[in-house]
């Protein structure tokens, strides 16, 4: 059975929390930017899930796995940094 990160409870919870925080942002350009990052994050997670599925079938690790992991980390950091800055600016 392949590992599926997108449907894991932790990812779903994190995704919903980020989506909720982003939806509360009143500044449209920032909101749109963060929604784009969130869409890209989901896309990279799906890409990683596909690669894990291929790994389980072919026993061969794709070079793209490391790229996807790095992109996921980078996107999460961007989202969190901008959300934290927004929260500080509101205070």
N, C-alpha and C positions, 0 to 999 in steps of 0.2 A: 504494500500500500504506500502510495506516494505521500510525502509531507505536503500539506496544503496550508501555507501561512495565511493566505487571505481569509480563510474561513475559521482560523483559530480564534478562540474566545478573546485572547489578549489583543490581537490585532483589531478585531471588530470593536472591542471596547475603546482602544486608543483612537481608532478611526472616528467613532461616534463622538468622543470627547473633543477631538480636534475640529470636527465638522460643526459641532455645537458652538465652540468658542469662535470659530471663523464667522458663523452666521450672525453673531452679535456685534461684529465690527461694523461701524457706521461709515467709515471712510471707504468708499467704493473701490478706489484703485488698489488699496491694500487688500481689501476683501477679495477682489478678483485675482490678484497675484497669489494669495494664499490658497484660493480654490484651485488655481492652476497647479500649484505645488502639490496639493492633495491629490488631484487627478494623476499627476505624474508619479506620485508615491504609489498609488494603487496600481498603476500600469507596471511599475518596476516590480512590485510584489507579485503580480500575476506572471510577469516574465520569469521571475525566480521560481515560482511554482511550476511553470512549464519545464524549466531546466531540471528541477528536482524530479519531475515525472520522467523525463528522458534518462536521468541518471539511474532511476530505479529499473528502467526497462533495458538500458544498454550498458549499465555499469561503467559509464564513462562520464567524467565531469567536464562540462562545457567551460570554455574560457570565459564566457559571459557571466558565469556565476559570481565571480569576484567583482566584475564591473557593476552588476546589479546590486550586490550587497553594498558597495561603496556609494552608489547613487541613492539607495534607500537611506543610508545613514546621513548623507549630505542633505537630502530633502527634509528628513526629520529635523535636522539641526536648523535649517533655514526656517521651517515653519515655527519651531519652538522659539527661536531667536526673535522673529518678528512678532509673534504673539506676546512674548514677554515684554518687548519694547512697547507694544500697544497697551498692555496692562499698566506698565509704569507711567506712560503718558496720560492715561486716564486718571491716575491718582493725584 
